[in-house]
Amino acid sequence: VKYPTHSSGVIVVFGGSEGIGVPMDDVTLVMVTRGTGSVKVYYNLLNTADLSPGGLSYHTAAVFDDMLLVYGGLRQMQYSSSNELWLFAFGAANVALGLPLHGAWSQVSMSGNGLPRIYGHCMPVQREGATNRLWIVGGSACVAGEDADADMSVCEEEASFQTSQVMQDMTVLYIVELVKEGSNYQKDENGTF
């Protein structure tokens, strides 16, 4: 099975904004054939679960083995920051393509301190033996505020937004550690990473 990775010539895209800024909620694979440079795009991979993170923009995403991890971002039509970590587990590969065209979303519950509600951050990946880490760095948050000089660029764009919000730049570093046992990631009795 060939899962989407940079080395396999596959780019995975989730969400983002289109048109007037409405966040999208689809998973797309972009396959670039080495040597020829030909590009094939597989839009809107089928989600076989009953839930999803919904539309997000200004979030981060990283591929780990057979899953896509998505953290933070701005929620669809709410202009509120998210502090959720979501996992899209890729399904079995399509025989003809050698790529998965479906998967299932699940929200990841984590032990330890809560993560901040942020967007516009970065999430480098560190892989080291059985331990894999997501480094969540920087970003901004929409917070309630009355400061007339504050940057309101993305926090108050929705016309029906009732509370004044300001964009607060964050200087943060959080580490999410995913520990592998054999071929599976370690979870406790509640399914928490």
N, C-alpha and C positions, 0 to 999 in steps of 0.2 A: 504494500500500500504506500503510495506517495502522498504524504500530507503536504499542505501548502507551506513552503519555506522559501527563504531567499535563495538558498543553494539549488532548489529545484526549479528556479525561474518563475515562481508564483508569488504574486503580491496579493495580500488580503486587505480588503478595504471594508470598513464598517461605518455606517452613518455619514455624518457631515451635513452640510447645508446645500440646498439647491434653490435657485430662483431667488425668492424674497426672504430667504433665511429660515425656511421651515426645515427642521432637522429630519434626516432620513433614518430609517431603521433596518436597512438591508445589509446583508453580507455579500460581497462581490469578490470573485477571484479574477485576477488578471494574469494570464499565462503568457510568458515571453519565451519563445523558442530560441535557444542559444544557436549562434551561427547564422541563422536566417533573419532573426529580428522580428519574425512574424508575431502578432499579438492576437490572442483570443480572450474574450471577456465573457465570464459566466455570471450574469446578474442574479440578484435575489435568491440566494441559496435557500432551499426549503427549510423552514424551522419546524421540526416535528414535536416541539414542546408547546404547552399551552401558555407560556409566558415568554417575555423578552424584555430587554432594557428599554424598549421604546426608542423614539427618535432622540438622537444625541448629536451635539456638535461641540467642538473644542474639547473633546475627550482624548484619551490615549488608548492604544491597543497594541498587544504583543502576541505573537504566536509562540506557544510552548507545545512541543510534541504534536499531539492531535487535538489541540484546543486553542481557541482565540480568547484572550483575556482582555476585557474592556473596563476601564476605570474612569470615574468622574465625568465631567462635561456638563453642558447645559441641556436641560430637559426640554422636550418638545412643547412649544407654546406656553411655557411656564416661566422661562427666564430665571430658573432657580438652579443652583449648582447641585450636582449629585455627589454622594460619597459612597456609591455602590460599586462593587466589583462583580462583573458578570463573566460567565464562561460559556463559550459556544463550542461544544464538543462535536468535532467533525464526524460524520457518519462514515460508513464503508465507501470505498472508492468506486466510482462508476467504472466498469470494466473497460469500456472503449476509451475513456479519457485518462484513466489512472488517477483521477482526482475525485474527492468527495463533492457531491452537489447537494448535500443536505447535512443537517446537524441539529442539535438541540440546545437551547439556551437554558441556563440555570443561574440563579443568583448565588454567589459564594458568600457563606457566612464565615467570618474569621474570628479567631481568638485574639486577645490582646486589646490594646487601646484602639478606639475608633479612629477612622481616617477622616480627614477634613472634606468638606463640601467644596470642591474646587473645579476649575476648568482652565484650559490654556497651559497646563503643566506638561512636563515630560516624564517618561517612564522607561528609562534604560533597563535592559535585562542583563542579569549576571547569572551565568551557568557555571557551576563549580561542583563536579562530582554528583552526588545525590541531592545536593541543595541548589535550588534555583531561587533567585531573588528578583523582585520588581522594586526598583528605586524610584519612588514618587518624589519629584523635585519641583519646587516653585509653584507657579500658577496664580490664579486670582479667584476671588469669591465675591458673590453678590451679597451684600449685607445691608440691613436697614440703615438709613442715614438721612440727615437733613442738610448736609454740607452742599451749598449751592455751587461751590467751585470743584466738587469732586467729579471724577470721570464717570459719566453715565452711559458710556458707549454701547454696551450690550445688556446692561442690567434693566433698563426701563423701556425697551423697545416695544413691548406689547401695549397696545392702546388701553386695554382694560386693566392694566396692572394697578392695583390699589395702593400699594405702599411704595414710597420713594426708596430706591436702593442705590447704593454706590458700589463701585468696583474697588475691591481691596486687594492689593498685591500681596502675595504670600511668600515668605521666605521660609520654606519648610523642607524637611527631608523625612520621608517615611519609608520603611523597608517592609515589604511583604515577602515572607519566606515560604516557599513551597518545597516541602521535603518529600523525596521519593523513596518508597520502599519497594524494591523490585521494579516492576513496570508500572506501578500505581503511585499516585500521590497520597501521602499520609493524611488521614482524616480521623477525627475522634468519633465517639459513638453517636453524635448528633450530625455527622456529615460535615463538620467544620474543619477547614484546612488549618 
